[in-house]
Amino acid sequence: MSEMTSNKPYMVRAIHQWVLDNDCTPYLVVAADYPGVEVPVQFVRDGQITLNVSPTAVRELAIDNRWIEFSARFGGVPTLIRVPMGAVMAIFAKENGQGMGFDIEEPTEPPPSTPEVSSESATKKPSLKVVK
């Protein structure tokens, strides 16, 4: 029997769609200190950040098997958000809390096109830009 891939990305996509289908607002809880996470640090509380991932709050949402990426405004500033799937702690409906929690997965590989960095330089702003 071959080893199966993680079911987490499939569950995240399914619950995101389920929350939207029920006219609720999907929120994502992310471990902000996980390697590769790119979120505005001023909104991190207790090592995590909760993100509204509804179509009215984000642009160009992409949820693949390894990453969640989108652009959102924080304090009026467009910001690129990148979250490795292993950093996702939960996805739930804001209105009633229904959703699913997940274990944080051990990082298996460094973030793509990112050299090994010290924790000091990891707090710098992402170098990616939104091109319109």
N, C-alpha and C positions, 0 to 999 in steps of 0.2 A: 504494500500500500504506500503510495507516495504521500509526502507531506503536503497538506493543503495550506493555501495562503490564509492570511488573517481575514476573518469575516467583518472586522470593524468598519472598513470603508463601505461595504455593502449595507451594513446596518445604519451608518451615518447618512448615506444617501436615501435609504428607505424612510427613515424617521423624519428627515428633512422634508421629504415629499408628503409624508403622512400628516405632519404638522400643518403644512401649507394647505393640503386638501381639506383640513378641518378648520380653515379660516383662522388659524392661530399664528403666532410669531415664533419662528424657530431661533433658539439661542444655543450657542456653542460654548462650552466651558473648556478652556485650554490651560495646560501647565505651561506657564510663561517662561520658565527657566529651562525648558527642554531644548536640546541642541537643534538649531535651525529655525526656531520660532521667531517670527518677525512681527511684533505688535508694538503699539505705542506704550512704552514703559510707564508713563504717568498714569495709566488706567489699570495697571496691575495691582491686585490686592491679594495679600497672603500667598504670593507665588502663582496666582492664577488670574485669568482674565475671562470675562463673559462677553461674548460678541453676538450682536443681533445679525443673523444671516438671512433675513427676509429679503425678498426681491426689492422692496422699497428702501432698504438700508444699504444694500451693497450693489456693486457693479461687477460684471464679468466673473461671477462665482464659478469656480471650477473645483469639483470634488473628484479626484481620481484615487487610485488605490494607494498612493504614497503621500499626496499633499492636498491641502485645501488652500486655495488662493482666491483673493478677491480684492477689490478696491472699496474703501469706505471712508467716510468723512469723520474726523475726530477733531472737535473744536473748529469745524469749518475747513479743515485742511485735508485734502484727498491723501489717503495713505494706503500703500500696498500692504496687505496682510498675507503672510505665508505661515502655514501651520503644518508640520509633518503629522501624518495620521497617528503616529505613536503618541503625540502630545494631547490628543483629544480625550478629555475626561468625561464629557457628557454632551448630549444634545437633548433639548427639551422644549416644550411649549411654554412661553412666558405666561400665558393666561392661566394655566392649570398645573404646571409642573410635570405633566406627563412626558415621558421620553425614556432615555436609557443612559445609564452610566457605564463607563469603561475603565479598565485598568490602564495605567500608563505603561506603554511598552518600552523595553530597553532599546536604546538607539542601536540599530544594526549597521548603519553606515553614516558617514558624514553627509551633511547637506550637499546637494549637487552644486558644483562650481564654487564651493566655499572652502578655502584652505583651513587647516586647523588654526583656531584662534584662541587666544587666552580669554578668560571670562571678562577681563577688563575691556578688551576691544570688541567683545560680543555685544556690548551695550550701545555701540554706535548705531546711528540710523542706517537702515538698509541702503545698499548702493543701487538698488533697482529703481527705475523711474517708470511712471505711467506715460506711455506715448499715445497721443491722440491724433 
